[in-house]
Amino acid sequence: MFIRSVTRTRSRATSGSSGPTSSTLRHATSWSKHTPADDWAPAEAEKEPIAHRASYERSRQTFGEAAARAVIPIEKSSAEILLVAGGDDEMWPSLEFAQELASRGASAGRSVKVISASDAGHRPRLPGEGLAAASDRFRYGGTAEADAALGAKAWPDIVSVLEGRVFLGT
């Protein structure tokens, strides 16, 4: 499963240098502090408004070995994991990835729960956040109302996990 997002991060410039150069830029995941630079799969550039889902899906098919190396190693986690995913997410196949991650976690005896809504997109909104504004640059999928409903549905479990008073189960 290809779940890590790829961002370009700047490493510190070498001494005597005035700033980062192309040799000091590296690829890294946005969620992991210590990820090897080769732990990602390439994707194609897209025109605006941007929706990356198709790129993720093509990358998984085209670069299967790299995608397999880029999975979140849930089998190594002892944490309870709560995943919130919209089925109409146009930025990436979040529901599919969440279900695959939960299945791998369950097979490894890990506690993983998926909360989802088929009509929600990429931006579930938690109570008090208000509806997400439309974007001219990105296609997030779903509707503002569906995203808010998914956030409200997930909120009790999020609070319980943060307070440490719930065992999620699978």
Buried (B, 14 or more C-beta within 10 A) or exposed (E): BBBBBBEEBEEEEEEEEEEBEEEBEEBBBEEEEEBEEEBBBEBEEEEEEBBBBBBBBEBBEEBEEBBEBBBBEBEEBEEBBBBBBBBBBBBBBBBBBBBBBBBBBBEEEBBBBBBBBEBBBBBBBBEEEEEBEEEEEBBBBBBBEBBBBBBEBBBEBBEBBEEEEBEBEE
